[in-house]
Amino acid sequence: MPRSTHSIAALIALMALATACTDVKESLPSRTATEQLLIASAADSAANRLKLDLPNQRKAFVDSSNFEGTDAKYAASAIKESLLRQGVRLTDDKGDADTIIEIRLGALSVDQSKTVLGIPSITLPGTITLPEASVYSSTENQAVAKFSAFAYDRKSGEMVAASEPAYGLSGEQSYRAMSLFSWRTSPQYAEDPK
């Protein structure tokens, strides 16, 4: 092969390597599946840690009227399941309950931190975004859940029990090297039964 052909082939290979990049489409909806799973895992963990020492043989109504947020319905259901596992008898009728359990949501969201060794992606005025040009970058997502609850007698209004705040965490990290290689460490989710 002539020397000029080797030079051209080497130049094309170098250009291909220099312009290569990996871009992961995170999501089409407003939140990614990974974010949803992280939040659900943190909520399950916090719900399982939430403990109320209630007297036996009392029917309880869970008041979630002040339990608000994007994933509040899932989290409230996880808390109800945890209470049932603790032996609490639940009713959907507040008038039929002996005890009212009010649940509170202190946190249910994802924190993200990113480290870039190189040039981060830059959004210019308008719709132009320049891609990241880094030697190494890492992104950490950590979901945090904080729940608490207290219970009171429906008729007298007297406090029956209160929980300590219950926390749940779930996280994952993703890495990119030389804008060519990427890998992720994800949380362990339950596998399908075989």
Secondary structure, 3 states (H helix, E strand, C coil): CCHHHHHHHHHHHHHHHHHCCCCCCCCCCCCCHHHHHHHHHHHHHHHHHCCCCCCCCCEEEEECCCCCCCCHHHHHHHHHHHHHHCCCEECCCHHHCCEEEEEEEEEEEEEEEEEEEEECCEECCCCCEECCEEEEEEEEEEEEEEEEEEEEECCCCCEEEECCCEEEEEEEEEEEECCCEEEEECCCCCCCCC
